[in-house]
């Protein structure tokens, strides 16, 4: 798994994520659904149990290039990564969703 192995997580549904998170990057999952429905259908959502409990974690599984996403409301950042590639997108981005979709296209859509 691509998530931090020192943390414990519980699974969440997309509805639970949408109900609890409205911070920076909150629309990324709807953008993935719009542009990459095949990736969206493979997303699994997680919430850390002891620390970073406000963050959203998601892992796109069962594809050739699995990747993870973290939304951090405290520092207003979107992190996307796999074993080889990573990006942090913050409020400095002109369009954080376009930047995220471009990164996903470049690294994970084959």
N, C-alpha and C positions, 0 to 999 in steps of 0.2 A: 504494500500500500504506500502511496505517496505522502500520506499525512505523517506528521511528527509522531514518532513511536513512543515518545516520553509522555504524551498526553493521552487521556482516555476520552472517547467520543461516544455519543449515542446517535443512532440514526434518526433522521427527521424526514418528513414528507415535504414536498415543495410547498404545500399549503401552510405547514407549520413555519417554514422559512419565511414565506411572504407575510404571515401574520405577525411575526416578531421582529422582522428586519425592514427598516425603511431608510437606512443610512446610505452612505456613498456607495455607488455601484449596484444599488438594489435592482436595477432593471437588466442586469447582465443576463440573467437566465431567460427572460423573455426575448432578448436579442439573440441568444443562442438558439432558442426555439424557432425564431423567425428565419435566421440565416442558415442554421445547421440542425434541422430537426432530427437527423440521424444521431448527432452527438447529444442533443437534448434528451433523447429517449434513453441514453445510457448514463445520465447523471444520477449519482447517489449523493444525498445530502447528510451532513453531520454537524453536530454541535459539541464543542468541547465541554467536559463536565466540570472540571475544577478551576481552570484558568481560561482566559479568552472566551468566556461564555457568551459574549455578545457577538462574536465573530460568526460568520457563516463559512463552512467548508463544504466543498463539493468535489467529487472525484468522477471523472468520465471514464467508466470501466468498459471492458469487453470490446475494445477497439484496438487497432494496430498500435497506436501511439496514445496510451492512457495519459491523462493529465489531471491536475488538480487546480482548484480555484479557492482563494480565500478572500472574503470581504471583511475588512477591518474598520469598524466605525470610529474607533478611537483616533487613528491616524489617517483616516479617510483614504484608503488605498485598496486597489484590486491587485491581488497577486495571482499569477497564472504560471504553472511550472510543470515540468516532468523531470526525468532523470538528467536531461542534458540542457534544457532551455528554461529560461525564466524571465519574467518581466514584472515590474511594479509600475502601476499606473495610478497617478494621483490627480489632484485637482489642477495640477500644472498642465495636464493634457488638454488640448483644444477640444477634443471629443473622446472621452474615455472609452465609450462603447465602440467607436470606430477603431481605435487603437487596439482594443481587446480583440475585436473580430479579425483584424488584420493579423495579429499575432497567432490566433487560433488557426486561421487559414494557412499561414506560412508554416507553422510547426506541426499541426495535428490533422489537417484535412489532406487526405491522399487520394 
